[in-house]
Amino acid sequence: MSRLGSIGARLYRGEVGYDFVGKRMIWYGISILITITAIVGLMVQGLNMGIEFKGGAVFTTPKNTAVSVTQAQEDVQEASGHVPIVQKLGEGELRIQVSGLDTAQAEKVRQQLSTEWNIPAKDIAGELVGPSWGEQIANKAWTGLGVFMILVVIYLAIAFEWRMALAALIALIHDLTITVGIYALVGFEVTPGTVIGLLTILGYSLYDTVVVFDGLKEGAKDITKQTRYTYSEIANRSLNGTLVRSINTTVVALLPVAGLLFIGGGFLGAGMLNDISLSLFVGLAAGAYSSIFIATPLVADLKERDPQMKALKKRVLAKRAAAAAKGKTEGSEGDSDEPHDEVPEDAATAGAVVGQRRQESRGGRGKRR
């Protein structure tokens, strides 16, 4: 078995673990800081909406055009008065997007580019794009997002409970806010592909969260009939039990998306791949983070407010305190033939990193003569 597989097995059995739930205030603080940064970037810089949402003109030059991307940007900006987006296509073609042009302005720009680049005007294909199509896509995306959120809350409330549904909804809003904020800070163009990417990450964001919730639901069954663990400790054990699985699925999903973003869009210059790949990359990473550090700790916070869970926590802590006091009393009596009762390992490690559990070895007691 690999080292990672061995760690995963030990996490699943509860032999090792990390107190994610106990340190939840740290994760909340980090998430709030990132979210505020994303919102400020969105408010100050705004989104770089694509031509599909603003309207404008799209020009395509013929094959083997002897004009560089930089030169084309300068010439088009001088001719139109707007900052263009220039992409180099296969076989030397250039695709030029200029926002805010009407029919007369687009024709004027095409004639000027034809003169400067010594290309017949008829060979420079021009197309006007109206903003109404992009607005329709945006409106339908908002409608789909709203319906999706409502259905998710209803399903999770029925399959699990309302606290888990609320935590999952907050995690989803957290992921979307961060992704949109990163788009604003980076300045990538928002296109219909971006909208598709944003809607796609919702499913990925929920996947790990639902897996942890399912384990938590199973582990918390008949929780009030025992006095060994509090609800937060059971939530933490469930989270550790699925930790390696969450990491594996996230890494496997991120690798091809990273290839599209950094190799296809960055190294090879296929800018159109950036539209969907950035939203997927940021959304997948944010979804994995929120399922581990936000959703489950938030459920534990909400659940610990329940009167039954408060009473359970008091019983668990009282039992541990009694066991600790009994162990100290018996330890002060010196050596004895009777074995000492030990405080449960989980009591000593409830708020920190859990170490290797000790296996009690009870040898046969010799007969006295």
C-alpha positions, 0 to 999 in steps of 0.5 A: 500500500502506498504512503498516501493510501496508508494515511487514508486508511489510518484517517478512516479508522480514526487512528490519526487525524487533524482537528479541523472543527476545533480550529474552525475560527481560523478557517472562518477568518481566512474565508472572510478575508478572501471573500472581502478581497474578492468583493472589493476587487469586484466593486473597484475593478469590475468584470471585463465583460465580453463583446457578447454582453456589451455588443460591438464588432468582430473582424477576421483577417485572411490567412497569412496576415503579416501583422503581429498581435501587438501591432494589430492592437495598436492599429485597431485602437487608433482606428476605433478609439477602443481597446481591442482583443486580438487573438491569433488563429491558425494559419496566420489569421487574426480575430479582432473584437472591438466593443461599442461600435455600430455599423458605420463605425465598424465599416470605417475601422475596416477600411482604415485597417485595409489601407494600413495593412494593404489587405483588400477590405472585402477580405477582412470579414466583419460581423456586428454582435448585439448585446441582447444575446449576451443579456439573454444568456445572463438572465437564463444563467441567473434563473438557472442558478436560483432554481439550482440553489432552491432544489439543492436546499430542498434536497439536502434538507430532506436527505440530511437536515436543514442545518446541512442544507444551510451550510452547503448553501453558504459554501456554494455562495462562498465558492461563487463569490471567490471565483467571480472576484478572481475574475475581476482581479485577473481581468479575464474576459467574461464570455458565455463560456465563463457562465458555463464554467461558473454553473459547472463548478456548482456540482463539483462544489457540492460533491465533497460536501455531500460525501462528508455529510453522508458520513456524518449522518451515519456517524451521528446516528443514535448519538445521544445514546452514548457519552464518548463523543460530542457532535463536533468530534464525530463531525471531525472524525467524519471529515478526516475519514473522507479527507484523502478521498477529497484530496484525490478527487480534487487533484484529479479534476484540477490536472486537466483543467490546469492543462487547459488554463496554463498550457492551452491558454497561457503557453500556447496562447489559445485565449478562448480556453481561458474563459471556461478554464479559469472559472473551473480551476478556481471553482474546483479549488474553492469547492474543495476548500469550502467542503473541508474548512467551511461546510462541516465546521459550520454544521457542527457550529449549528448543531451544537446549539441544539439543546440535545447536543448541549446536554450530550456535550455536558455528559461527555465532558463530565464523564471525562472529568470523572475518569481523569479524577479517578485516574489521579486518585488511583495513581496516588495510592501507589502500586496496586494489583488492580489495573488503573482506569485510563482516560479515553484517548479521544478525551485527551486529544479532542482539541488537537492532532490525534496521535497513534492510539494505544492498544491496551494489553491486559496480561493474565494476572498470576495467582497468589500463593 
